[in-house]
Amino acid sequence: IAGKEFVPETGPVVPKSKGIEYRIKFSNPTTEVITFLPRVKIFNRMSTGELLQKFSGESVTITAKGTSQTIINLPTFDYKSLVYAVELEFIDAAGEVRAPSVTGRYMILGDMATIQSVAIDKDTLAKGETVNVTVFYQPPPFDQFSPTSDRPRVGEADVAVTLYDENNALIGAATKKINLDLDETSAVLPLMVTTKAHAIGVTAVISKNGTELSTYSTKLTPSAETGAKDDVGGLSATSIVVVIAIVILILGAFLLKLIKKNRNSPPNSPPSATTSNGISNLAIALLVGATLAVSWGLSPEVAQAWCTFTGGTLTGCSNIYHREPDVFVNNPINGSHFAPGNNFNLEVRQIYNYCLNVGLNGVTTWTITLNGVTKNYESQTGFGGNVINMTYSFPLVTPSTPGTYRIDIKVDNYFYGDHHWTKGYIEIVVDESSPDAPVLDDPTEGPGGGDGGDGCLSDIKLNWSSSIGALKYEVYRDGTIIAEIFSPNTTYTDSFATAGLHNYYIVAVADSQRSSNSNTVSATKCSTPPSVSLVADPNPATANKDIVTWTATPSGGSCGLSGFSFRFNGDDNIDEENGSSGILTHKYYDPGSYSMQVKASKNGCETVYTISTVEVNPNNLTNITCEPSPKTVMVNQEVTWTAIPNPDGDYIYTWSGDDGLSGGGKSIVKNYLSPGVYRAEVDVDDIGNSHCESTVNVKIDPRFQEF
C-alpha cells in the first residue's frame, strides 16, 4: 500500500465509542540527545489502499543511553467499519529518519456484522406455541490486502430476537451465540410466544460485549393475516364504506322495484307520477352514490397534494397527510439518453418528517424497477429521530436493446407499524449514438486555493478526458448538477463547495444524447481556517540577554482551535516543527530586526501562514565606572579595582592595565611594588558602551623616604 508492504498482523478490534492508542517505547544507545517527530499515515486496507489521513504526533526527546515512550491516538473515522493500516516514521529536524519505521493494522468494529433479513416459520401464532425465528446475516468483510484474504476476527457474538404483537407488546424473546469467524450466514432461534398475535413485529440485534454490531426490525405479517387490524373483530374504514354502499344499493334496488310497480298500476289508482319521478330520481342518486362509494372504497390510494416527486412523474402516495416523504431525483434527468449496457447511478433524495419514534428502529425501503428487474434497498433509522434528509445512490445498468425505458421508484418509510410511501418514475432513452463517458482525474488544488490544507483542498479543480461528439459536460457534486462546461474545455474549479467531503462525476452531452456517468472521485473541501496571531515576548528584546518567546494562537474559523500542528521558520536559521505546541523560544545574540513565519496546519482545514517581527536592540550600558580603593596607596599595598555598570547585571568582565594588570570578574586585587601613577581598563564582554579607564597613585612610605 503506497509502496509499503503490510504483513497481516493481528491488530486490535476497536468497538464503537472506544479509542485506540499506539504506544511505542524507544531506547537510545548513543551518547547524544535525540529529538524526533513521529509522522503517522493511515491507509484503507480493505479496498483501494488510499491514504486516508496523515498527521504528526508529539515531539519525542530521548536522553543519551536513555529510554522514552510516546502514545499516539489513532483516528477512529467516526467508527466506520474497516480495516486500517498504519505506518509511523520518526523524523528529526533535519528530515532524517532517526528510528525504524513501524507498520501495523487495526479494525474499527462498527457494523462488522450485517443482518440481512428475518423469517418466521409459522403463519399464525397461538399462546404458548413455539416458533422458529431465522436471522440471516453476513460476517465481516475480507481484508483484501492480506496474502490470505483473511477477515477481521470478531469471534463469538450474541444474536437476540424479540417479537411484538400488533400493539407493540412483547410476546417473546430468545438469544443465541454465533461465531462471526465461521462461514455461517444464518441462525435459528426457537422461542415460545406468550399470547396470540395477529400481526407480528420483530427486532433482531447482533452484539459483542454489550456493543451493538447490527440491528434489524420489520413487521412479519403472515399471509393469512394480511389486512388484519389492531382492533380485532372491527371493520376498517374501507370495509365500512363497502358495507354502507351495499346497503344503499339494496335500498336503490327496492325503490326501482317500487317505481316499476307504480308504473304498472291500473288507471283508477291514485295519481303517483310525481311520487314515481321523485322515487326514480332518488333511486338513481342512491345508485350513483353507492357506485362511487364502492369505487372509492375498493380503489387503490391515489396521489395526494401533500406528496411531492420532483424530477419525474408522480403516480401516488399514502394518505396520511403529514408523514409522506418528498422525493427528488437528482440524476439522471428525466429523458436522458444512455448507451446500451452502460453502468450509471440513480441519485435520489428524500425528506421525510414523522412523529417522534420512541419505540423501534424505523425501516426505509427503496424499490427500484428498470426493464422488469426490481431491486430493493433497505436502511434503518434509530430511536428518537423525527426527520430524515438523506441522499441515496443506486447502481443500475442500462438495457442492451435501444428504446425508451421507465425507471419506477418507490420509497416506503415504516414507523410505528405504519407504512408511508411516495412513488413515481422517470424515463430514459437507450440508443447507440450516446457519447462515451469521460474519465475523471483525481482532484487537485485550484488556482485560487494557494497551498490548500492538510488532507483537503481550498479550491477543488477537476480535469477529465474529452468524449468524441460531446457538445458540453455536466459537472455533478453529490448527485446535483453544479455546472455546464462547453467543449472543448475539460476542466472546472469548484470554489463554492461547503466544507467537508464531496463526490464528483461528469456526464458528456451531445444534443439529446447523454453518456453514462464518469467514474466518481472524492475531494474534501477545507474548512474555514482560523486567524493565527504570532506574538514575540519581549518585543523589543535585548541582544544576548533576553530569551524571546514566540506564541502562535488560532482564533475563529470553523476548524476548531485544537489539533493544529505548528512549524516555525525565521531569521537566525530557525526551522523547527513543534507539533501541537504553538510556542517557540529563541535567544538572539546580535541586534537587528528578525522576522518569523508560523505555519498552522490541521487535517481538513486550510493551512494558515502568519508572519511577525521582533526588534532586537543592542545590549548597551547606560554608563560604567571603575574605581580603585584606596585611590592613593603605599608601595606594595593592596589596591581593589571595582567595575560599577549601569544597569547592574550578571556580566563577564575583562581587565587590563599597567604593571601587567589582568583578570576577570567585577573586582580584582593588585599590588604595585614601585611608586608612580598606574592605569587600569575594564570592558564588559559583548556589551556596548562598557569601556572604563581609571588610575591609582602609588607612593613611597614617607617614613622610609625621610630615612
Secondary structure, 3 states (H helix, E strand, C coil): CCCCCCCCCCCCEECCCCCEEEEEEEECCCCCCEEEEEEEEEEECCCCCCEEEEEECCCEEECCCCEEEEEEEECCHHHCCEEEEEEEEEECCCCCEEEEEEEEEEEECCCCCEEEEEEECCCCECCCCEEEEEEEEECCCCCCCCCCCCCCCCCEEEEEEEEECCCCCEEEEEEEEEECCCCCCEEEEEEECCCCECCEEEEEEEEECCEEEEEEEEEECCHHHCCCCCCCCCCCHHHHHHHHHHHHHHHHHHHHHHHHHHHCCCCCCCCCHHHHHHHHHHHHHHHHHHHHHHHHHHCCCCCCCCCCEECCEEEEECCCCCCCCEEEEEECCCCEEECCCCEEEEEEEEEEECCCCCCCCEEEEEEEEECCEEEEEEEEECCCCCEEEEEEEEEEECCCCCEEEEEEEEEEEEECCEEEEEEEEEEEEECCCCCCCCCECCCEECCCCCCCEECEECCEEEEECCCCCCCEEEEEECCEEEEEEECCCCEEEECCCCCEEEEEEEEEEECCEECCCCCCEEEEECECCCEEEEEEECCCEECCCCEEEEEEEEECCCCCCCCCEEEEEECCCEEEECCCCCEEEEECCCCEEEEEEEEEEEECEEEEEEEEEEEEECCECCEEEEEEECCEEECCCEEEEEEEEECCCCCCEEEEEHHHEEEECCEEEEECCCCEEEEEEEEECCCECCEEEEEEEEECCHHHHHC
